[in-house]
Amino acid sequence: MKKRRPTGTVEWVPASASEPGHYKARVRLADGTRPWVHYPPEVTEAEARARAQLAERIAKREGRVSKQTAAAERATETCDEWWSRYFAWRKEKGQASVKDSRARVTKWIAPKIGTRPMAGITEDDCRAIVQHLDDAVAAHEISWKTATNAWGECTSAFSQACSSKNASLVVRGDNPTTNVRGPDRGELRSKPVLYPNEGRTKESATEDPILGRWTNGTPSGWIAAPARWHQRPRGRRR
């Protein structure tokens, strides 16, 4: 049996004190709902019906749903599901750090809140994540720098979840990480420092005939030898 093409329900809305007369049409969305769509006064009945039919085909093809259904889906979307969309969006933008970000979230953040609704995460949940990272640092499982980077992924994600430029990623009205302090920071590793008399150049250094290294005559160690270019002896090739 051939399916009947959608024709849409079009009705005229009389003029009122707040708006002029215009046509409205019902559009069936992918979730079965049929909200009213109002058109500008210059749109004729035939144009309104044609627009409604086109809107129904697009809604079916793209899986568009009503605002109420979308809100219900956002309220139950888990953190893992949200992060999957978030990383896909970042990858489409061409960000090269998506792989590392996904690895940090999967290993250190998702085990704590991955199955929970993104819209229902609280400040206490975020404090539990910070404590989890601090415990991992204390157990020498990760460095404090790695813990800081993992927490940065968490704060960035919740910032996008409440104020992203991509409207589909906005699933909550607040950022639960705002008033939560991040993991404890450790000491930065010290770098080697040369004394003034050690910073000599090649001109003031001599090459050790045995080791083939450059030394400046100080007991602190050797100076790295410059790159050498070994040339093949000129003449006929053998």
Secondary structure as GFF3:
##gff-version 3
##sequence-region A 1 238
A	DSSP	beta_strand	9	13	.	.	.	ID=ss1
A	DSSP	beta_strand	22	26	.	.	.	ID=ss2
A	DSSP	beta_strand	36	38	.	.	.	ID=ss3
A	DSSP	alpha_helix	45	62	.	.	.	ID=ss4
A	DSSP	alpha_helix	67	76	.	.	.	ID=ss5
A	DSSP	alpha_helix	79	92	.	.	.	ID=ss6
A	DSSP	alpha_helix	98	104	.	.	.	ID=ss7
A	DSSP	pi_helix	105	109	.	.	.	ID=ss8
A	DSSP	alpha_helix	110	113	.	.	.	ID=ss9
A	DSSP	three_ten_helix	118	120	.	.	.	ID=ss10
A	DSSP	alpha_helix	123	138	.	.	.	ID=ss11
A	DSSP	alpha_helix	144	163	.	.	.	ID=ss12
A	DSSP	three_ten_helix	167	169	.	.	.	ID=ss13
A	DSSP	three_ten_helix	196	198	.	.	.	ID=ss14
A	DSSP	three_ten_helix	202	204	.	.	.	ID=ss15
A	DSSP	beta_strand	206	207	.	.	.	ID=ss16
A	DSSP	beta_strand	214	215	.	.	.	ID=ss17
###
